[in-house]
Amino acid sequence: MATTHSGSAKAAATNAVTALLGAGATLTFRLAGTITAPGAVAATLPLSATPFAAASGTTGVAIANAITSDSAAAGNASPVANAALQTSGAVLIIHCAVAASASDINMSGGLTIAPGDTVSCSSLTYQAVPS
Amino acid sequence: MTEPLPPAAATPSNADVGAPGGSSLVGAPAELRMTIQVTRASGVVETFELRGEFHGNDA
């Protein structure tokens, strides 16, 4: 039996998570690792002081406020394996696998960031409880 | 600058429980979506649309 949440519950769940990010949070792209033992950083994109706007009371989707580009990424010869949203103190709050296939986020060809590349994020949304 | 993305695809059914991207026992997995652009040294810009369903404690 499926579990269904009200719009207000979905929004509350999303807002509770995004509030943990706080001012100075960043979006990072990393090599292989876990949320407790994250991999090396390939790119770091600072989020706004308030990282996300309040989640929709209908869908529970929160849209990120403006994200600053990393104009000189650290890069790595290995492809990105994870995307993470983390606090200013480098505490990971959200950790998501990225790979060419069979992962949470799948990309044909994978994503390899070279040193000095500019990495920008034009859209970022998060939803803690989709249904 | 951020822009809303189109609605997400249908939520996986309970038949997907335990499968990658499937539902968890406490409901559907969380979802993170983003569009990123990587500008190479050559000036070439590559765009990646990332959309993933995952569990908040994803290791």
N, CA and C atoms of all chains as a GROMACS GRO file, in nm:
protein
  570
    1MET      N    1   0.085  -0.120   0.000
    1MET     CA    2   0.000   0.000   0.000
    1MET      C    3   0.089   0.125   0.000
    2ALA      N    4   0.057   0.213  -0.088
    2ALA     CA    5   0.139   0.334  -0.100
    2ALA      C    6   0.117   0.428   0.018
    3THR      N    7   0.221   0.500   0.050
    3THR     CA    8   0.213   0.602   0.154
    3THR      C    9   0.196   0.737   0.087
    4THR      N   10   0.095   0.813   0.129
    4THR     CA   11   0.069   0.943   0.069
    4THR      C   12   0.070   1.050   0.178
    5HIS      N   13   0.139   1.160   0.148
    5HIS     CA   14   0.147   1.271   0.242
    5HIS      C   15   0.069   1.391   0.188
    6SER      N   16   0.018   1.473   0.277
    6SER     CA   17  -0.049   1.596   0.235
    6SER      C   18   0.054   1.694   0.181
    7GLY      N   19   0.006   1.795   0.108
    7GLY     CA   20   0.098   1.896   0.056
    7GLY      C   21   0.174   1.966   0.167
    8SER      N   22   0.106   1.995   0.276
    8SER     CA   23   0.172   2.064   0.386
    8SER      C   24   0.277   1.975   0.451
    9ALA      N   25   0.251   1.846   0.455
    9ALA     CA   26   0.349   1.753   0.514
    9ALA      C   27   0.472   1.743   0.424
   10LYS      N   28   0.448   1.736   0.293
   10LYS     CA   29   0.560   1.728   0.200
   10LYS      C   30   0.646   1.854   0.209
   11ALA      N   31   0.580   1.969   0.219
   11ALA     CA   32   0.654   2.095   0.228
   11ALA      C   33   0.734   2.101   0.358
   12ALA      N   34   0.672   2.055   0.466
   12ALA     CA   35   0.739   2.058   0.597
   12ALA      C   36   0.864   1.970   0.595
   13ALA      N   37   0.853   1.855   0.531
   13ALA     CA   38   0.968   1.764   0.525
   13ALA      C   39   1.082   1.827   0.445
   14THR      N   40   1.048   1.884   0.331
   14THR     CA   41   1.151   1.947   0.247
   14THR      C   42   1.215   2.065   0.320
   15ASN      N   43   1.131   2.150   0.380
   15ASN     CA   44   1.185   2.268   0.448
   15ASN      C   45   1.274   2.229   0.566
   16ALA      N   46   1.239   2.120   0.632
   16ALA     CA   47   1.321   2.076   0.746
   16ALA      C   48   1.461   2.037   0.700
   17VAL      N   49   1.469   1.977   0.584
   17VAL     CA   50   1.600   1.935   0.533
   17VAL      C   51   1.679   2.056   0.482
   18THR      N   52   1.615   2.139   0.402
   18THR     CA   53   1.689   2.252   0.345
   18THR      C   54   1.732   2.351   0.453
   19ALA      N   55   1.656   2.357   0.562
   19ALA     CA   56   1.694   2.448   0.671
   19ALA      C   57   1.824   2.404   0.736
   20LEU      N   58   1.856   2.278   0.726
   20LEU     CA   59   1.980   2.228   0.786
   20LEU      C   60   2.104   2.281   0.714
   21LEU      N   61   2.086   2.326   0.591
   21LEU     CA   62   2.201   2.374   0.514
   21LEU      C   63   2.255   2.505   0.571
   22GLY      N   64   2.166   2.598   0.598
   22GLY     CA   65   2.207   2.726   0.656
   22GLY      C   66   2.289   2.813   0.562
   23ALA      N   67   2.328   2.930   0.613
   23ALA     CA   68   2.407   3.024   0.533
   23ALA      C   69   2.546   2.966   0.506
   24GLY      N   70   2.595   2.995   0.389
   24GLY     CA   71   2.729   2.948   0.354
   24GLY      C   72   2.733   2.807   0.299
   25ALA      N   73   2.617   2.749   0.272
   25ALA     CA   74   2.612   2.613   0.219
   25ALA      C   75   2.664   2.609   0.075
   26THR      N   76   2.703   2.490   0.033
   26THR     CA   77   2.754   2.473  -0.103
   26THR      C   78   2.698   2.348  -0.169
   27LEU      N   79   2.699   2.351  -0.300
   27LEU     CA   80   2.673   2.233  -0.383
   27LEU      C   81   2.809   2.184  -0.430
   28THR      N   82   2.841   2.060  -0.400
   28THR     CA   83   2.971   2.008  -0.442
   28THR      C   84   2.954   1.886  -0.530
   29PHE      N   85   3.044   1.870  -0.621
   29PHE     CA   86   3.052   1.750  -0.704
   29PHE      C   87   3.179   1.676  -0.664
   30ARG      N   88   3.161   1.548  -0.632
   30ARG     CA   89   3.270   1.474  -0.569
   30ARG      C   90   3.298   1.341  -0.638
   31LEU      N   91   3.414   1.289  -0.608
   31LEU     CA   92   3.448   1.154  -0.652
   31LEU      C   93   3.378   1.055  -0.558
   32ALA      N   94   3.401   0.927  -0.579
   32ALA     CA   95   3.330   0.824  -0.504
   32ALA      C   96   3.350   0.841  -0.354
   33GLY      N   97   3.243   0.820  -0.280
   33GLY     CA   98   3.248   0.829  -0.135
   33GLY      C   99   3.110   0.808  -0.078
   34THR      N  100   3.096   0.835   0.049
   34THR     CA  101   2.966   0.822   0.115
   34THR      C  102   2.934   0.953   0.185
   35ILE      N  103   2.814   0.961   0.240
   35ILE     CA  104   2.777   1.085   0.308
   35ILE      C  105   2.861   1.106   0.433
   36THR      N  106   2.910   1.000   0.493
   36THR     CA  107   2.993   1.013   0.612
   36THR      C  108   3.142   1.012   0.578
   37ALA      N  109   3.177   0.962   0.461
   37ALA     CA  110   3.317   0.962   0.416
   37ALA      C  111   3.319   1.006   0.270
   38PRO      N  112   3.292   1.134   0.247
   38PRO     CA  113   3.278   1.182   0.110
   38PRO      C  114   3.409   1.179   0.030
   39GLY      N  115   3.394   1.168  -0.102
   39GLY     CA  116   3.509   1.167  -0.190
   39GLY      C  117   3.565   1.306  -0.214
   40ALA      N  118   3.674   1.311  -0.286
   40ALA     CA  119   3.741   1.439  -0.315
   40ALA      C  120   3.649   1.530  -0.395
   41VAL      N  121   3.662   1.658  -0.371
   41VAL     CA  122   3.578   1.758  -0.437
   41VAL      C  123   3.633   1.792  -0.575
   42ALA      N  124   3.545   1.790  -0.675
   42ALA     CA  125   3.584   1.830  -0.809
   42ALA      C  126   3.536   1.971  -0.842
   43ALA      N  127   3.428   2.013  -0.778
   43ALA     CA  128   3.378   2.149  -0.799
   43ALA      C  129   3.294   2.191  -0.680
   44THR      N  130   3.300   2.319  -0.647
   44THR     CA  131   3.226   2.373  -0.533
   44THR      C  132   3.150   2.496  -0.577
   45LEU      N  133   3.019   2.493  -0.562
   45LEU     CA  134   2.934   2.605  -0.603
   45LEU      C  135   2.861   2.660  -0.480
   46PRO      N  136   2.894   2.781  -0.438
   46PRO     CA  137   2.828   2.840  -0.322
   46PRO      C  138   2.678   2.866  -0.347
   47LEU      N  139   2.597   2.832  -0.248
   47LEU     CA  140   2.454   2.860  -0.254
   47LEU      C  141   2.429   2.998  -0.192
   48SER      N  142   2.308   3.049  -0.209
   48SER     CA  143   2.273   3.177  -0.149
   48SER      C  144   2.269   3.164   0.003
   49ALA      N  145   2.268   3.278   0.071
   49ALA     CA  146   2.263   3.277   0.218
   49ALA      C  147   2.142   3.199   0.266
   50THR      N  148   2.031   3.214   0.195
   50THR     CA  149   1.915   3.127   0.215
   50THR      C  150   1.916   3.033   0.096
   51PRO      N  151   1.964   2.910   0.114
   51PRO     CA  152   1.988   2.823  -0.002
   51PRO      C  153   1.866   2.794  -0.087
   52PHE      N  154   1.752   2.770  -0.022
   52PHE     CA  155   1.631   2.734  -0.096
   52PHE      C  156   1.515   2.824  -0.053
   53ALA      N  157   1.428   2.853  -0.147
   53ALA     CA  158   1.303   2.918  -0.114
   53ALA      C  159   1.214   2.816  -0.043
   54ALA      N  160   1.111   2.864   0.024
   54ALA     CA  161   1.020   2.772   0.093
   54ALA      C  162   0.957   2.677  -0.008
   55ALA      N  163   0.939   2.554   0.032
   55ALA     CA  164   0.883   2.452  -0.056
   55ALA      C  165   0.736   2.482  -0.088
   56SER      N  166   0.694   2.438  -0.206
   56SER     CA  167   0.555   2.451  -0.246
   56SER      C  168   0.466   2.374  -0.148
   57GLY      N  169   0.358   2.438  -0.108
   57GLY     CA  170   0.265   2.373  -0.017
   57GLY      C  171   0.181   2.267  -0.085
   58THR      N  172   0.195   2.255  -0.214
   58THR     CA  173   0.120   2.154  -0.289
   58THR      C  174   0.208   2.034  -0.323
   59THR      N  175   0.327   2.063  -0.379
   59THR     CA  176   0.415   1.955  -0.424
   59THR      C  177   0.527   1.922  -0.326
   60GLY      N  178   0.560   2.017  -0.240
   60GLY     CA  179   0.673   1.995  -0.151
   60GLY      C  180   0.807   2.017  -0.217
   61VAL      N  181   0.806   2.070  -0.340
   61VAL     CA  182   0.931   2.096  -0.412
   61VAL      C  183   0.987   2.232  -0.373
   62ALA      N  184   1.114   2.236  -0.339
   62ALA     CA  185   1.181   2.362  -0.308
   62ALA      C  186   1.279   2.395  -0.421
   63ILE      N  187   1.281   2.522  -0.460
   63ILE     CA  188   1.370   2.568  -0.567
   63ILE      C  189   1.484   2.646  -0.504
   64ALA      N  190   1.605   2.613  -0.546
   64ALA     CA  191   1.722   2.682  -0.492
   64ALA      C  192   1.726   2.827  -0.536
   65ASN      N  193   1.772   2.912  -0.447
   65ASN     CA  194   1.799   3.050  -0.485
   65ASN      C  195   1.928   3.053  -0.567
   66ALA      N  196   1.971   3.172  -0.605
   66ALA     CA  197   2.085   3.184  -0.697
   66ALA      C  198   2.207   3.106  -0.649
   67ILE      N  199   2.273   3.043  -0.743
   67ILE     CA  200   2.391   2.962  -0.713
   67ILE      C  201   2.512   3.022  -0.785
   68THR      N  202   2.618   3.042  -0.713
   68THR     CA  203   2.739   3.100  -0.771
   68THR      C  204   2.821   2.992  -0.843
   69SER      N  205   2.871   3.027  -0.959
   69SER     CA  206   2.951   2.931  -1.035
   69SER      C  207   3.088   2.910  -0.971
   70ASP      N  208   3.144   2.796  -0.997
   70ASP     CA  209   3.284   2.770  -0.964
   70ASP      C  210   3.364   2.799  -1.090
   71SER      N  211   3.432   2.910  -1.093
   71SER     CA  212   3.499   2.954  -1.216
   71SER      C  213   3.638   2.894  -1.233
   72ALA      N  214   3.680   2.817  -1.136
   72ALA     CA  215   3.811   2.750  -1.147
   72ALA      C  216   3.803   2.620  -1.068
   73ALA      N  217   3.731   2.525  -1.124
   73ALA     CA  218   3.707   2.400  -1.053
   73ALA      C  219   3.836   2.324  -1.024
   74ALA      N  220   3.834   2.255  -0.910
   74ALA     CA  221   3.951   2.173  -0.875
   74ALA      C  222   3.969   2.064  -0.980
   75GLY      N  223   3.857   2.003  -1.020
   75GLY     CA  224   3.861   1.902  -1.124
   75GLY      C  225   3.929   1.774  -1.081
   76ASN      N  226   3.918   1.674  -1.166
   76ASN     CA  227   3.984   1.546  -1.142
   76ASN      C  228   3.977   1.462  -1.268
   77ALA      N  229   4.076   1.376  -1.287
   77ALA     CA  230   4.075   1.289  -1.404
   77ALA      C  231   3.963   1.186  -1.396
   78SER      N  232   3.919   1.156  -1.275
   78SER     CA  233   3.811   1.060  -1.258
   78SER      C  234   3.677   1.131  -1.268
   79PRO      N  235   3.574   1.060  -1.316
   79PRO     CA  236   3.443   1.123  -1.328
   79PRO      C  237   3.378   1.148  -1.192
   80VAL      N  238   3.290   1.246  -1.192
   80VAL     CA  239   3.212   1.276  -1.071
   80VAL      C  240   3.128   1.153  -1.034
   81ALA      N  241   3.125   1.121  -0.906
   81ALA     CA  242   3.047   1.007  -0.859
   81ALA      C  243   2.931   1.048  -0.771
   82ASN      N  244   2.940   1.168  -0.713
   82ASN     CA  245   2.835   1.212  -0.620
   82ASN      C  246   2.812   1.362  -0.632
   83ALA      N  247   2.690   1.402  -0.605
   83ALA     CA  248   2.657   1.543  -0.586
   83ALA      C  249   2.614   1.556  -0.440
   84ALA      N  250   2.655   1.664  -0.377
   84ALA     CA  251   2.622   1.680  -0.236
   84ALA      C  252   2.585   1.824  -0.206
   85LEU      N  253   2.492   1.840  -0.113
   85LEU     CA  254   2.460   1.970  -0.057
   85LEU      C  255   2.510   1.968   0.086
   86GLN      N  256   2.590   2.065   0.121
   86GLN     CA  257   2.657   2.060   0.250
   86GLN      C  258   2.659   2.197   0.317
   87THR      N  259   2.680   2.196   0.449
   87THR     CA  260   2.682   2.319   0.526
   87THR      C  261   2.815   2.391   0.506
   88SER      N  262   2.823   2.512   0.563
   88SER     CA  263   2.948   2.588   0.556
   88SER      C  264   3.060   2.515   0.630
   89GLY      N  265   3.023   2.428   0.722
   89GLY     CA  266   3.122   2.351   0.796
   89GLY      C  267   3.153   2.218   0.731
   90ALA      N  268   3.111   2.201   0.605
   90ALA     CA  269   3.139   2.080   0.527
   90ALA      C  270   3.070   1.956   0.583
   91VAL      N  271   2.956   1.977   0.650
   91VAL     CA  272   2.875   1.864   0.693
   91VAL      C  273   2.775   1.834   0.582
   92LEU      N  274   2.783   1.715   0.526
   92LEU     CA  275   2.694   1.680   0.415
   92LEU      C  276   2.552   1.654   0.466
   93ILE      N  277   2.456   1.719   0.402
   93ILE     CA  278   2.316   1.702   0.440
   93ILE      C  279   2.244   1.614   0.339
   94ILE      N  280   2.274   1.634   0.211
   94ILE     CA  281   2.214   1.555   0.103
   94ILE      C  282   2.328   1.501   0.018
   95HIS      N  283   2.322   1.374  -0.012
   95HIS     CA  284   2.429   1.308  -0.088
   95HIS      C  285   2.363   1.219  -0.192
   96CYS      N  286   2.398   1.236  -0.317
   96CYS     CA  287   2.330   1.163  -0.424
   96CYS      C  288   2.433   1.107  -0.520
   97ALA      N  289   2.415   0.982  -0.557
   97ALA     CA  290   2.509   0.917  -0.649
   97ALA      C  291   2.487   0.964  -0.792
   98VAL      N  292   2.595   0.980  -0.865
   98VAL     CA  293   2.592   1.019  -1.005
   98VAL      C  294   2.680   0.923  -1.083
   99ALA      N  295   2.631   0.866  -1.189
   99ALA     CA  296   2.711   0.774  -1.269
   99ALA      C  297   2.654   0.764  -1.409
  100ALA      N  298   2.724   0.690  -1.493
  100ALA     CA  299   2.680   0.677  -1.631
  100ALA      C  300   2.552   0.594  -1.641
  101SER      N  301   2.533   0.501  -1.549
  101SER     CA  302   2.413   0.417  -1.552
  101SER      C  303   2.393   0.351  -1.417
  102ALA      N  304   2.271   0.299  -1.395
  102ALA     CA  305   2.238   0.222  -1.275
  102ALA      C  306   2.270   0.297  -1.146
  103SER      N  307   2.247   0.427  -1.147
  103SER     CA  308   2.273   0.505  -1.027
  103SER      C  309   2.151   0.590  -0.996
  104ASP      N  310   2.164   0.676  -0.893
  104ASP     CA  311   2.053   0.765  -0.861
  104ASP      C  312   2.034   0.867  -0.972
  105ILE      N  313   2.146   0.921  -1.018
  105ILE     CA  314   2.145   1.013  -1.132
  105ILE      C  315   2.227   0.949  -1.241
  106ASN      N  316   2.170   0.932  -1.357
  106ASN     CA  317   2.239   0.866  -1.467
  106ASN      C  318   2.268   0.966  -1.579
  107MET      N  319   2.390   0.960  -1.630
  107MET     CA  320   2.428   1.048  -1.741
  107MET      C  321   2.506   0.966  -1.842
  108SER      N  322   2.465   0.973  -1.964
  108SER     CA  323   2.540   0.903  -2.067
  108SER      C  324   2.676   0.968  -2.079
  109GLY      N  325   2.779   0.888  -2.072
  109GLY     CA  326   2.914   0.942  -2.084
  109GLY      C  327   2.974   0.989  -1.954
  110GLY      N  328   2.889   1.002  -1.850
  110GLY     CA  329   2.941   1.046  -1.723
  110GLY      C  330   2.981   1.193  -1.725
  111LEU      N  331   3.032   1.240  -1.613
  111LEU     CA  332   3.070   1.381  -1.600
  111LEU      C  333   3.210   1.390  -1.542
  112THR      N  334   3.302   1.432  -1.624
  112THR     CA  335   3.438   1.454  -1.578
  112THR      C  336   3.467   1.603  -1.584
  113ILE      N  337   3.508   1.658  -1.470
  113ILE     CA  338   3.538   1.801  -1.462
  113ILE      C  339   3.689   1.817  -1.460
  114ALA      N  340   3.739   1.894  -1.552
  114ALA     CA  341   3.884   1.916  -1.561
  114ALA      C  342   3.924   2.035  -1.474
  115PRO      N  343   4.047   2.033  -1.423
  115PRO     CA  344   4.094   2.149  -1.345
  115PRO      C  345   4.081   2.278  -1.426
  116GLY      N  346   4.023   2.380  -1.362
  116GLY     CA  347   4.007   2.508  -1.428
  116GLY      C  348   3.877   2.525  -1.503
  117ASP      N  349   3.801   2.417  -1.519
  117ASP     CA  350   3.671   2.430  -1.583
  117ASP      C  351   3.581   2.522  -1.500
  118THR      N  352   3.486   2.583  -1.568
  118THR     CA  353   3.384   2.660  -1.498
  118THR      C  354   3.258   2.575  -1.488
  119VAL      N  355   3.208   2.558  -1.368
  119VAL     CA  356   3.089   2.476  -1.346
  119VAL      C  357   2.978   2.566  -1.291
  120SER      N  358   2.866   2.567  -1.361
  120SER     CA  359   2.753   2.650  -1.321
  120SER      C  360   2.630   2.562  -1.302
  121CYS      N  361   2.541   2.608  -1.219
  121CYS     CA  362   2.415   2.535  -1.198
  121CYS      C  363   2.301   2.635  -1.217
  122SER      N  364   2.222   2.615  -1.321
  122SER     CA  365   2.116   2.710  -1.354
  122SER      C  366   1.983   2.670  -1.294
  123SER      N  367   1.972   2.551  -1.242
  123SER     CA  368   1.845   2.506  -1.184
  123SER      C  369   1.873   2.395  -1.084
  124LEU      N  370   1.813   2.407  -0.966
  124LEU     CA  371   1.830   2.304  -0.863
  124LEU      C  372   1.702   2.297  -0.781
  125THR      N  373   1.643   2.180  -0.776
  125THR     CA  374   1.523   2.161  -0.694
  125THR      C  375   1.542   2.040  -0.606
  126TYR      N  376   1.473   2.042  -0.493
  126TYR     CA  377   1.479   1.930  -0.399
  126TYR      C  378   1.339   1.902  -0.345
  127GLN      N  379   1.310   1.775  -0.333
  127GLN     CA  380   1.180   1.733  -0.282
  127GLN      C  381   1.205   1.613  -0.189
  128ALA      N  382   1.176   1.631  -0.062
  128ALA     CA  383   1.206   1.525   0.035
  128ALA      C  384   1.109   1.408   0.025
  129VAL      N  385   0.983   1.440   0.002
  129VAL     CA  386   0.879   1.336   0.001
  129VAL      C  387   0.790   1.358  -0.120
  130PRO      N  388   0.813   1.285  -0.227
  130PRO     CA  389   0.737   1.309  -0.350
  130PRO      C  390   0.589   1.269  -0.344
  131SER      N  391   0.552   1.181  -0.253
  131SER     CA  392   0.411   1.140  -0.254
  131SER      C  393   0.356   1.125  -0.113
  132MET      N  394   2.083   3.197  -1.151
  132MET     CA  395   1.940   3.212  -1.178
  132MET      C  396   1.881   3.072  -1.190
  133THR      N  397   1.766   3.053  -1.129
  133THR     CA  398   1.704   2.921  -1.133
  133THR      C  399   1.570   2.929  -1.201
  134GLU      N  400   1.532   2.818  -1.264
  134GLU     CA  401   1.403   2.811  -1.329
  134GLU      C  402   1.337   2.679  -1.292
  135PRO      N  403   1.204   2.677  -1.275
  135PRO     CA  404   1.137   2.552  -1.242
  135PRO      C  405   1.152   2.451  -1.355
  136LEU      N  406   1.163   2.325  -1.318
  136LEU     CA  407   1.171   2.218  -1.417
  136LEU      C  408   1.032   2.161  -1.440
  137PRO      N  409   1.013   2.087  -1.549
  137PRO     CA  410   0.884   2.023  -1.575
  137PRO      C  411   0.851   1.926  -1.463
  138PRO      N  412   0.723   1.887  -1.450
  138PRO     CA  413   0.684   1.792  -1.346
  138PRO      C  414   0.764   1.663  -1.355
  139ALA      N  415   0.787   1.603  -1.241
  139ALA     CA  416   0.862   1.479  -1.236
  139ALA      C  417   0.780   1.365  -1.295
  140ALA      N  418   0.849   1.259  -1.333
  140ALA     CA  419   0.781   1.140  -1.383
  140ALA      C  420   0.703   1.075  -1.271
  141ALA      N  421   0.618   0.981  -1.307
  141ALA     CA  422   0.534   0.914  -1.209
  141ALA      C  423   0.621   0.848  -1.102
  142THR      N  424   0.569   0.848  -0.980
  142THR     CA  425   0.640   0.786  -0.869
  142THR      C  426   0.647   0.635  -0.891
  143PRO      N  427   0.762   0.573  -0.864
  143PRO     CA  428   0.772   0.428  -0.880
  143PRO      C  429   0.669   0.356  -0.794
  144SER      N  430   0.626   0.242  -0.841
  144SER     CA  431   0.528   0.166  -0.765
  144SER      C  432   0.597   0.089  -0.653
  145ASN      N  433   0.517   0.031  -0.566
  145ASN     CA  434   0.575  -0.045  -0.457
  145ASN      C  435   0.648  -0.169  -0.507
  146ALA      N  436   0.621  -0.206  -0.629
  146ALA     CA  437   0.694  -0.319  -0.687
  146ALA      C  438   0.841  -0.286  -0.700
  147ASP      N  439   0.872  -0.156  -0.692
  147ASP     CA  440   1.010  -0.112  -0.706
  147ASP      C  441   1.083  -0.105  -0.572
  148VAL      N  442   1.016  -0.140  -0.464
  148VAL     CA  443   1.079  -0.131  -0.333
  148VAL      C  444   1.209  -0.210  -0.333
  149GLY      N  445   1.312  -0.145  -0.287
  149GLY     CA  446   1.441  -0.211  -0.279
  149GLY      C  447   1.522  -0.201  -0.406
  150ALA      N  448   1.460  -0.161  -0.515
  150ALA     CA  449   1.533  -0.149  -0.642
  150ALA      C  450   1.593  -0.009  -0.651
  151PRO      N  451   1.700   0.006  -0.728
  151PRO     CA  452   1.758   0.140  -0.744
  151PRO      C  453   1.653   0.238  -0.794
  152GLY      N  454   1.640   0.348  -0.726
  152GLY     CA  455   1.543   0.448  -0.767
  152GLY      C  456   1.401   0.414  -0.728
  153GLY      N  457   1.381   0.303  -0.660
  153GLY     CA  458   1.247   0.262  -0.622
  153GLY      C  459   1.202   0.324  -0.492
  154SER      N  460   1.083   0.287  -0.451
  154SER     CA  461   1.026   0.342  -0.329
  154SER      C  462   1.093   0.283  -0.206
  155SER      N  463   1.096   0.360  -0.100
  155SER     CA  464   1.142   0.308   0.027
  155SER      C  465   1.022   0.255   0.104
  156LEU      N  466   1.046   0.196   0.216
  156LEU     CA  467   0.937   0.142   0.296
  156LEU      C  468   0.857   0.251   0.364
  157VAL      N  469   0.908   0.372   0.367
  157VAL     CA  470   0.838   0.482   0.432
  157VAL      C  471   0.786   0.580   0.328
  158GLY      N  472   0.785   0.543   0.203
  158GLY     CA  473   0.733   0.633   0.100
  158GLY      C  474   0.830   0.642  -0.015
  159ALA      N  475   0.794   0.724  -0.112
  159ALA     CA  476   0.880   0.738  -0.229
  159ALA      C  477   1.011   0.805  -0.191
  160PRO      N  478   1.118   0.779  -0.265
  160PRO     CA  479   1.246   0.839  -0.233
  160PRO      C  480   1.247   0.989  -0.262
  161ALA      N  481   1.339   1.057  -0.197
  161ALA     CA  482   1.354   1.200  -0.222
  161ALA      C  483   1.406   1.221  -0.363
  162GLU      N  484   1.396   1.343  -0.409
  162GLU     CA  485   1.436   1.371  -0.546
  162GLU      C  486   1.517   1.499  -0.552
  163LEU      N  487   1.625   1.494  -0.628
  163LEU     CA  488   1.711   1.609  -0.650
  163LEU      C  489   1.724   1.628  -0.800
  164ARG      N  490   1.698   1.748  -0.847
  164ARG     CA  491   1.708   1.774  -0.990
  164ARG      C  492   1.792   1.899  -1.011
  165MET      N  493   1.875   1.896  -1.113
  165MET     CA  494   1.956   2.014  -1.140
  165MET      C  495   2.000   2.018  -1.285
  166THR      N  496   2.030   2.138  -1.328
  166THR     CA  497   2.088   2.159  -1.461
  166THR      C  498   2.221   2.227  -1.441
  167ILE      N  499   2.327   2.167  -1.491
  167ILE     CA  500   2.457   2.229  -1.475
  167ILE      C  501   2.523   2.248  -1.611
  168GLN      N  502   2.608   2.347  -1.616
  168GLN     CA  503   2.684   2.376  -1.736
  168GLN      C  504   2.833   2.370  -1.700
  169VAL      N  505   2.910   2.303  -1.781
  169VAL     CA  506   3.055   2.297  -1.762
  169VAL      C  507   3.120   2.363  -1.882
  170THR      N  508   3.193   2.470  -1.852
  170THR     CA  509   3.265   2.540  -1.959
  170THR      C  510   3.409   2.492  -1.961
  171ARG      N  511   3.447   2.429  -2.070
  171ARG     CA  512   3.581   2.374  -2.082
  171ARG      C  513   3.682   2.483  -2.117
  172ALA      N  514   3.810   2.450  -2.103
  172ALA     CA  515   3.915   2.546  -2.135
  172ALA      C  516   3.908   2.591  -2.280
  173SER      N  517   3.854   2.502  -2.364
  173SER     CA  518   3.842   2.535  -2.506
  173SER      C  519   3.730   2.634  -2.533
  174GLY      N  520   3.649   2.659  -2.429
  174GLY     CA  521   3.535   2.747  -2.447
  174GLY      C  522   3.406   2.673  -2.476
  175VAL      N  523   3.416   2.544  -2.500
  175VAL     CA  524   3.297   2.462  -2.525
  175VAL      C  525   3.215   2.450  -2.397
  176VAL      N  526   3.085   2.470  -2.408
  176VAL     CA  527   2.996   2.459  -2.293
  176VAL      C  528   2.914   2.331  -2.305
  177GLU      N  529   2.922   2.246  -2.204
  177GLU     CA  530   2.844   2.122  -2.200
  177GLU      C  531   2.737   2.136  -2.093
  178THR      N  532   2.617   2.097  -2.126
  178THR     CA  533   2.505   2.106  -2.033
  178THR      C  534   2.462   1.968  -1.990
  179PHE      N  535   2.440   1.951  -1.861
  179PHE     CA  536   2.396   1.823  -1.807
  179PHE      C  537   2.266   1.843  -1.729
  180GLU      N  538   2.168   1.762  -1.761
  180GLU     CA  539   2.042   1.762  -1.687
  180GLU      C  540   2.049   1.645  -1.590
  181LEU      N  541   2.050   1.674  -1.463
  181LEU     CA  542   2.062   1.569  -1.363
  181LEU      C  543   1.929   1.556  -1.288
  182ARG      N  544   1.881   1.437  -1.281
  182ARG     CA  545   1.758   1.414  -1.206
  182ARG      C  546   1.771   1.280  -1.137
  183GLY      N  547   1.763   1.280  -1.008
  183GLY     CA  548   1.781   1.154  -0.937
  183GLY      C  549   1.683   1.135  -0.824
  184GLU      N  550   1.641   1.013  -0.806
  184GLU     CA  551   1.563   0.977  -0.688
  184GLU      C  552   1.657   0.901  -0.597
  185PHE      N  553   1.655   0.934  -0.472
  185PHE     CA  554   1.750   0.872  -0.380
  185PHE      C  555   1.694   0.874  -0.240
  186HIS      N  556   1.759   0.802  -0.154
  186HIS     CA  557   1.722   0.801  -0.014
  186HIS      C  558   1.810   0.900   0.060
  187GLY      N  559   1.752   0.969   0.156
  187GLY     CA  560   1.823   1.075   0.226
  187GLY      C  561   1.951   1.026   0.292
  188ASN      N  562   1.956   0.899   0.325
  188ASN     CA  563   2.076   0.846   0.388
  188ASN      C  564   2.159   0.768   0.288
  189ASP      N  565   2.141   0.800   0.162
  189ASP     CA  566   2.214   0.732   0.055
  189ASP      C  567   2.363   0.728   0.086
  190ALA      N  568   2.417   0.609   0.089
  190ALA     CA  569   2.561   0.595   0.116
  190ALA      C  570   2.637   0.601  -0.013
   0.00000   0.00000   0.00000
